[in-house]
């Protein structure tokens, strides 16, 4: 199964077991300051994903990349039906968040396509790259 379709508990178990340190659930519990039974319940999907602060701390403990960390936040937010913790501040409280919400609503209405988003992101990344090359 592709990681982006996994449940949060399955994802953190996979990352914990893949860690070369041979991490146990007890190691995770100790690092997060929670009980072993709570870690087990989350990994086995009996309890919802950890809160955002614990997810950030777990990502650091597991030495996850920026992309892996973002995916972990996304998986948790999908299950909790909320905005991902790592972007909540900008998405909800910043002016750029208003634009993002407008664009997403336009996408939902069918007025902005996946291709439009891909073009926008590609152009934005190119502009950023061009600016950094000029420096």
N, C-alpha and C positions, 0 to 999 in steps of 0.2 A: 504494500500500500504506500502511495506517495505520502511523504511527511505532511504536506499541506492539507491532507484529508484526514489526518489522524485525530484522535481525541487527545486532549491535553495530557491525561494520565499516561496514555500509551507513549506519547512523545517524550515525556520526561523520563519514563522508564528506559526507553531506547537510548536516550542520551546518557543516562546514568550508567547503564550497562556497557556502553561503548567507551566510557572513560577509561583510559589506561591505568588509572589508580585502583581499579577494581572496587568502585564505590558501592556501599550498601545503602539501604534505606536509612539505617541508623546514622551513617555519615551525613546524609542529607538532612535528617531531622536535627542532628547536633548543629550543623551549620546554620540552619534556619531558625533554631531555637524553638522547635515544636516537637511534638511527640512522634515516636515511630509509628504509632497506630494512625495518626493523622496523615503522615506521608503515605502509608500503605493504602489508606482509604482514598486518597487523591489518585494515586497510581492505578488503583483498581476501579476507579470511577464510581465509588460509593459517595464521595463528597465532591463538590465543585472545585475548580482550579483555585490555586492560591491567589491571594490578593497581589496587586501590582508590585508592591515593595518586595514581597517574598519572591516573586517571579524574577525581578531584577537581581536579587541576591543569589538566587539559584543559578541564573545564567552566568553570573561571575564565577560562582563555585565550580560550575561545569566547564568553564572556559569556552563558552559558546561564542561563535562569530556574531557579528552585527546582524547578519541575515537570519541565523538560527535564533537569536534572541527576539528579533522582530516576529518570527514565526511563532515562537512560544507565546508572546503577548497576543498575537492574533488568534491562536487556538483557544486560549483562555477566554478572550473576549467573545468569540463565537459561541462558546458554551454558556457564558454568562449573559449573552445578548446585551453587550455594552460596548462602548468605544474602547479600543485598546488603551491600556494604562499609559504606555509610553508616548502616546500622541494625544491623550485626552485634553491636556492643557491648551494646546494649539488648536485642536479641532473644535473645542467648545468655547474657548474664551478669547481667541485671537481673531483679528480681522480676516486673516488668511483662511481660518476655519470656516468663516461665513461663506467665503468663495468656494471652498471645497464642498461644503454642504449643498450650496446652490448647484454646483456642477454635478454632484451625485444625484440630486433630485432630477436634474435634467436628463441624466443618464437613465434613471429609472423610468422617466417618461418617454424614453426612446429618442430623445433629441441629441444625445451625445453617444457615439458608438465606442466600442472597444478600440477600433482603429484610430478614432480621434484621440483617445487617451494615449495610445502607443506613440502617435505622432507628437503629441504635446510633450511627453516624457523624453522622447528621443531628442527633440529640439532643445528642451531645457538642459539636458545633459551636455549637448554639443555646445551650447552657449557657455555653460560653466567651464567646459574644457577649453574653449577658445579663450576665455578670459584668463584662465590660469596659465596658458601658454604665453600670453602677452606680457605677463609679469616677469 
